[in-house]
């Protein structure tokens, strides 16, 4: 539980008719082998009264420390991080979190980039819209790269999803065995996979051959 110190109580009586706005820090490291000293020192130096922490990858959507920090801050407070990548998994996630804060009247500040995002000010609104545009650009770029990668893979006879179980030689041998009348069960046992897997790859090969024939004709 967070307890105000005597010094903070004195400020409480002087600021905005009894309302004190706090700087609340959030720090995160990816593994237990890393430590939070650098981030916590910087946040304390900036004047954060309380710091919430997480020891986990930023790729995880469920970060207990971050959720506690968001629940703790109140309108007029500022959530502070050492660097932008400590808060969001990507630009889109960062914008989503900052938007949640701003809707509650909470500002966001990143020390390393010296950026403050607060919709209550014209500068803060500009920063928010710029970051939202960057998030959209990042999302579209990822989609375009994924689509281009899938197209290139199809051109080479590969398909999306999990890594392929069979090499090109395996597939050719599999097709030869099927054409010669070898039971699917026997073929599946040969590669130690299910019959469903064999049927799926045969279907893929059939579609590929059909597409190639259409191109030739």
C-alpha positions in Angstrom: 0.0 0.0 0.0 1.3 3.5 -0.9 1.6 5.8 2.1 2.2 9.5 1.8 5.3 10.8 3.5 5.2 13.9 5.8 6.9 15.9 3.0 4.2 15.0 0.6 1.5 15.9 3.1 2.9 19.4 3.4 2.7 19.8 -0.4 -0.8 18.4 -0.3 -1.9 21.5 1.7 -0.4 23.9 -0.8 -1.1 22.5 -4.2 -4.4 23.1 -6.0 -6.6 23.4 -3.0 -5.7 20.1 -1.5 -5.1 18.1 -4.7 -1.6 16.7 -5.3 -0.6 15.3 -8.7 1.8 12.4 -8.5 4.5 11.1 -10.8 4.2 7.3 -10.8 6.9 5.2 -12.4 6.8 2.0 -14.3 9.9 -0.1 -15.0 10.3 -3.4 -16.8 13.1 -5.9 -17.6 12.7 -9.0 -19.8 14.4 -11.6 -17.6 15.2 -12.2 -14.0 18.9 -12.0 -14.9 18.5 -8.3 -15.6 18.0 -5.7 -12.9 15.9 -2.6 -12.6 18.5 -0.4 -11.0 19.1 1.9 -13.9 15.4 2.5 -14.6 14.5 2.9 -10.9 17.4 5.3 -10.3 16.2 7.5 -13.2 12.6 7.4 -12.2 13.5 8.3 -8.6 15.7 11.1 -9.8 12.7 12.4 -11.8 10.6 12.6 -8.7 8.4 9.5 -8.9 6.8 8.8 -5.6 6.0 5.2 -6.4 7.4 2.7 -8.9 5.7 -0.4 -10.2 7.8 -3.1 -11.9 7.6 -6.2 -14.1 10.1 -8.9 -14.8 8.9 -10.3 -18.1 9.1 -9.9 -21.8 7.3 -6.9 -23.3 5.8 -9.3 -25.8 3.4 -10.5 -23.1 0.1 -8.8 -23.0 -0.5 -9.6 -19.3 1.9 -7.5 -17.3 0.7 -7.3 -13.6 3.0 -4.4 -12.6 1.8 -2.3 -15.5 -1.9 -3.0 -14.7 -1.3 -2.1 -11.1 0.3 1.2 -12.1 -2.6 2.0 -14.4 -5.1 1.2 -11.7 -3.2 3.3 -9.2 -2.8 6.6 -11.1 -5.6 9.2 -10.8 -6.6 12.1 -12.9 -3.9 14.7 -13.0 -1.1 12.2 -12.3 1.7 11.3 -14.7 2.8 7.8 -15.5 6.6 7.8 -16.2 8.8 5.3 -17.9 12.5 5.2 -18.5 12.1 4.5 -22.2 9.2 4.1 -24.6 9.8 0.4 -25.2 9.4 -0.3 -21.5 5.7 0.4 -21.8 4.4 -0.9 -25.1 5.0 -4.2 -27.0 4.9 -2.2 -30.2 3.7 1.3 -31.4 0.1 0.2 -31.6 0.2 -1.2 -28.0 1.9 2.0 -26.8 -0.8 4.2 -28.3 -3.5 2.0 -26.8 -2.1 2.2 -23.3 -1.5 6.0 -23.5 -5.0 6.4 -24.8 -6.4 4.5 -21.7 -4.4 6.9 -19.5 -5.4 10.1 -21.3 -9.1 9.1 -21.2 -8.8 9.1 -17.4 -6.9 12.4 -17.4 -3.5 10.8 -16.8 -0.4 12.1 -18.6 2.4 9.9 -19.9 6.1 10.8 -20.0 9.2 9.0 -21.2 12.5 10.1 -19.8 15.0 9.0 -22.5 13.0 10.5 -25.4 11.8 13.4 -23.3 8.3 13.0 -24.6 5.1 13.9 -22.8 1.8 12.7 -24.3 -1.2 14.5 -22.8 -4.4 15.2 -24.7 -5.1 18.2 -22.5 -2.4 20.3 -24.3 -2.0 21.1 -27.9 1.5 19.8 -28.0 0.4 16.6 -26.3 -2.4 16.1 -28.8 0.1 16.6 -31.7 2.4 14.0 -30.2 -0.5 11.6 -29.8 -1.7 12.0 -33.4 1.9 11.6 -34.7 2.4 8.4 -32.7 -1.0 7.1 -33.8 0.0 7.7 -37.4 3.3 5.9 -36.8 1.3 3.0 -35.3 -0.9 2.8 -38.4 2.2 2.9 -40.6 3.9 0.1 -38.6 0.8 -2.1 -38.8 0.4 -1.6 -42.5 4.2 -2.3 -43.0 3.9 -5.5 -41.1 0.9 -6.6 -43.2 2.6 -5.8 -46.4 5.8 -7.7 -45.5 3.7 -10.7 -44.4 1.8 -10.7 -47.6 4.9 -10.4 -49.7 6.6 -13.2 -47.7 3.6 -15.5 -48.2 3.6 -14.7 -51.9 7.3 -15.4 -52.2 6.8 -18.7 -50.3 4.0 -19.8 -52.6 6.2 -19.1 -55.6 8.7 -21.5 -54.2 6.1 -24.2 -53.3 6.1 -23.4 -49.6 3.1 -22.6 -47.4 2.5 -20.5 -44.4 2.0 -21.8 -40.8 4.2 -24.3 -39.0 7.6 -25.4 -40.6 7.1 -28.0 -43.2 7.6 -31.6 -42.0 8.9 -32.9 -45.4 11.6 -31.9 -47.7 11.0 -31.7 -51.5 12.6 -35.1 -51.9 10.2 -36.5 -49.3 7.2 -35.0 -51.1 8.3 -36.5 -54.5 8.8 -39.9 -52.9 5.4 -39.6 -51.2 3.8 -38.9 -54.5 5.5 -41.7 -56.2 4.4 -44.1 -53.5 0.8 -42.9 -53.8 0.9 -43.2 -57.6 2.2 -46.8 -57.3 -0.8 -47.7 -55.1 0.9 -47.8 -51.7 -1.7 -47.5 -48.9 -1.8 -44.1 -47.2 -1.5 -45.8 -43.8 1.8 -47.4 -44.9 3.1 -44.0 -46.1 2.1 -42.3 -42.8 3.9 -45.0 -40.8 7.0 -44.5 -43.0 7.2 -40.8 -41.9 5.7 -41.3 -38.5 2.9 -38.9 -39.1 -0.9 -39.2 -39.2 -2.8 -40.1 -42.4 -4.5 -36.6 -42.2 -1.1 -35.0 -42.6 -0.3 -37.1 -45.6 -3.7 -36.2 -47.2 -3.1 -32.5 -46.5 0.3 -32.5 -48.2 -1.1 -34.5 -51.2 -3.8 -31.9 -51.5 -1.3 -29.1 -51.5 0.8 -30.8 -54.1 -2.3 -31.3 -56.2 -3.2 -27.7 -56.1 0.3 -26.6 -56.9 0.4 -28.8 -60.0 -3.0 -27.5 -61.1 -1.8 -23.9 -60.8 1.4 -24.7 -62.8 -0.7 -26.4 -65.5 -3.0 -23.3 -65.7 0.1 -21.1 -66.1 1.5 -23.3 -68.9 -1.8 -23.3 -70.8 
